[in-house]
Amino acid sequence: MNRHSLRALILLCAAGILLFGVAICAPPSMAQNSHASADWARLSAAKSLGNPNAPIKVEVFSDYECPACGRFYEGTLRPMIDDYVASGKVYLVHRDFPLPLHKYSREAARWANAASRIGHFEPVDRVLYDNQAVWGEHGSADGDIKKFVQAALPPAEFKRVERLMQGCESDSHAEIAGCAVDAEIQHDMAAAQLLPVTQTPTFIVSSRGQSYPPAAGVISWPLMKQFLDQILRQK
């Protein structure tokens, strides 16, 4: 890594952790979930956007009800999706890390994972962040996530998601026996503990076999873009 890239990385991490970082409570300790399956790669890809062969991969550990995650999505990830993901420069990977202090975050993650199983992750991911202040614990909808997911999908596709959500519609943060999508969430959370992730959002940038240190907090799109451009200029 050249000195310019190193300086950009330091700026990126410093901005996220010192200026914009949002302190979130640490999650309880958990072991690797026994339900993690051999098709983990396929399920992970279903919650990812862009070309998996893109020169840069950005993994984001996020909580759908976390206000900082909402700001990060709207101000940084959304322009990244519309520009660098769409143009094949970045492969964006979503990882679920719902925190217990956010009442409906786990249920929101379940809806997103159910949608991902039928190839409709992106519209549900977007509608959850776009309406976070409404369906969140202190919003006017107070946990009524279903109506927003329904509005984001064609009727027939929503019915498919609804069937996958049978037994999953709960604000419980515990893994629910019989919930078809909880295993994916548990797997993401176990992966987060290995880093470890202690707050949301936390993201990891990797390129050409090199993984940069995790950064936490809200990073502006201009600063993130500057860092990504430094990586893209490397030979």
C-alpha positions in Angstrom: 0.0 0.0 0.0 1.5 3.4 -1.0 1.7 6.4 1.4 -1.3 8.1 -0.3 -3.5 5.1 0.2 -2.3 4.8 3.8 -3.1 8.4 4.5 -6.6 8.0 3.0 -7.2 5.0 5.1 -6.1 6.8 8.3 -8.4 9.7 7.4 -11.2 7.3 6.8 -10.8 5.4 10.1 -10.3 8.6 12.1 -13.3 10.3 10.6 -15.5 7.3 11.3 -14.4 6.5 14.8 -13.5 10.0 16.2 -15.8 12.4 14.4 -18.9 10.5 13.3 -18.9 7.3 15.3 -22.1 6.5 17.2 -21.6 4.5 20.4 -23.9 1.5 20.5 -24.1 -1.1 23.2 -22.0 -4.2 22.8 -24.0 -7.4 21.9 -24.1 -10.4 24.2 -21.5 -13.1 23.6 -22.6 -16.0 21.3 -21.0 -19.1 19.8 -21.0 -20.0 16.2 -24.5 -21.0 15.3 -25.0 -24.7 14.8 -27.5 -24.1 12.0 -24.8 -22.5 9.7 -25.2 -24.4 6.4 -23.1 -25.4 3.5 -25.0 -22.9 1.3 -23.8 -19.9 3.3 -22.0 -18.4 0.3 -25.2 -18.5 -1.8 -27.3 -16.9 1.0 -24.6 -14.3 1.5 -24.6 -13.4 -2.2 -28.3 -12.9 -2.1 -27.8 -10.0 0.3 -25.0 -8.5 -1.8 -25.2 -5.9 -4.6 -23.0 -5.6 -7.7 -20.4 -7.8 -9.4 -18.7 -10.3 -7.1 -15.6 -9.8 -9.3 -15.4 -6.1 -8.7 -12.0 -4.8 -7.7 -13.2 -3.6 -4.3 -15.5 -5.4 -1.8 -17.2 -3.4 1.0 -18.8 -5.5 3.8 -21.1 -3.6 6.1 -22.4 -4.8 9.4 -25.6 -3.0 10.1 -28.7 -2.7 12.2 -31.9 -1.6 10.4 -33.2 0.4 13.3 -29.8 2.1 14.2 -30.1 5.8 13.4 -26.4 6.0 12.4 -26.9 3.0 10.0 -29.8 4.9 8.4 -27.6 8.0 7.9 -24.8 5.9 6.6 -27.1 4.1 4.1 -28.8 7.3 2.9 -25.7 9.5 2.7 -23.0 7.1 1.7 -24.2 3.6 0.7 -27.0 4.8 -1.5 -24.7 7.0 -3.7 -22.2 4.2 -3.7 -24.8 1.8 -5.0 -26.0 4.2 -7.7 -22.5 4.9 -8.8 -19.6 2.6 -7.9 -21.7 -0.6 -7.4 -23.7 0.1 -10.6 -20.5 0.7 -12.6 -18.8 -2.5 -11.4 -16.2 -0.9 -9.1 -17.6 -2.1 -5.8 -19.2 -5.3 -4.6 -21.3 -4.4 -1.6 -22.1 -7.1 1.0 -24.7 -6.6 3.7 -24.2 -8.3 7.1 -26.9 -8.3 9.8 -26.0 -7.1 13.2 -29.3 -6.3 15.0 -28.7 -4.9 18.5 -31.0 -5.7 21.4 -31.5 -2.1 22.3 -33.3 -1.6 19.1 -36.7 -3.2 19.6 -37.6 -4.1 16.0 -34.1 -4.4 14.4 -34.1 -8.2 14.4 -37.6 -8.4 12.9 -36.6 -6.0 10.2 -33.5 -8.2 9.5 -35.8 -11.2 9.2 -37.9 -9.4 6.5 -34.8 -8.5 4.6 -33.4 -12.0 4.7 -36.8 -13.5 3.6 -36.8 -11.1 0.6 -33.2 -12.0 -0.2 -34.1 -15.7 -0.5 -36.4 -14.9 -3.5 -34.0 -12.4 -5.1 -35.6 -9.1 -3.8 -33.1 -8.0 -1.2 -32.4 -4.5 -2.6 -35.9 -3.0 -2.7 -36.6 -4.3 0.9 -33.2 -3.1 2.1 -33.9 0.3 0.7 -37.5 0.6 2.0 -36.4 -0.3 5.5 -33.8 2.4 5.7 -36.0 4.9 3.9 -38.8 4.5 6.4 -36.7 3.7 9.5 -38.0 6.7 11.5 -41.6 5.6 10.8 -41.6 1.8 11.6 -39.0 2.1 14.4 -39.8 2.0 18.0 -40.5 5.7 18.3 -42.1 6.1 14.9 -45.8 6.4 14.1 -46.0 2.9 12.7 -44.3 1.4 15.8 -43.0 -1.8 14.4 -45.4 -2.3 11.6 -42.7 -3.4 9.1 -44.9 -5.6 7.0 -46.7 -2.8 5.2 -43.5 -1.2 4.0 -42.2 -4.5 2.7 -45.5 -5.1 1.0 -45.3 -1.7 -0.7 -41.8 -2.4 -2.0 -42.7 -5.7 -3.8 -45.1 -6.9 -6.4 -48.1 -8.6 -4.8 -47.1 -12.1 -5.8 -43.6 -11.7 -4.6 -44.7 -10.2 -1.3 -46.8 -13.4 -0.8 -43.7 -15.5 -1.2 -41.8 -13.4 1.3 -44.8 -13.6 3.7 -44.8 -17.4 3.5 -41.1 -17.4 4.4 -41.8 -15.2 7.4 -44.3 -17.6 8.9 -43.2 -18.1 12.5 -40.7 -15.2 12.2 -42.9 -12.1 12.9 -41.7 -11.3 16.4 -39.7 -8.5 17.9 -37.7 -11.1 19.9 -34.0 -10.9 19.5 -33.6 -14.6 20.3 -33.3 -17.1 17.5 -36.8 -18.5 16.9 -37.2 -22.2 16.5 -38.9 -22.8 13.1 -38.0 -19.4 11.7 -36.6 -20.1 8.3 -34.4 -17.0 8.1 -32.9 -16.7 11.6 -29.9 -18.9 10.7 -28.6 -16.3 8.3 -28.8 -13.6 10.9 -27.0 -15.7 13.5 -24.3 -16.5 11.0 -23.7 -12.8 10.3 -23.6 -12.1 14.0 -21.1 -14.9 14.7 -18.9 -13.6 11.8 -19.1 -10.1 13.4 -17.8 -11.4 16.7 -14.7 -12.8 15.1 -13.6 -9.3 14.0 -14.9 -8.2 16.5 -17.7 -5.8 15.7 -18.8 -3.7 18.7 -21.0 -1.0 17.2 -23.0 -0.3 14.0 -22.4 0.6 11.3 -19.0 -1.2 10.9 -17.5 -1.8 7.5 -14.5 -3.5 6.0 -13.0 -2.7 2.7 -10.9 -5.3 0.8 -9.2 -5.3 -2.6 -7.0 -7.7 -4.5 -6.4 -9.9 -1.5 -5.8 -7.1 1.0 -8.3 -6.3 3.7 -8.1 -2.9 5.4 -8.9 -2.5 9.1 -12.6 -2.3 10.1 -13.9 1.2 10.5 -17.0 2.1 12.6 -19.4 5.1 12.3 -20.8 7.3 9.7 -18.4 8.2 6.9 -19.4 10.7 4.3 -19.6 9.6 0.6 -17.0 12.2 -0.5 -14.5 10.8 2.0 -15.4 7.2 1.2 -15.1 7.9 -2.5 -11.7 9.5 -2.0 -10.5 6.3 -0.3 -12.0 4.0 -2.9 -10.4 6.0 -5.7 -7.0 5.7 -4.0 -7.5 1.9 -4.0 -8.6 1.8 -7.7 -5.5 3.8 -8.7 -3.3 1.1 -7.3 -1.7 -1.3 -9.8 
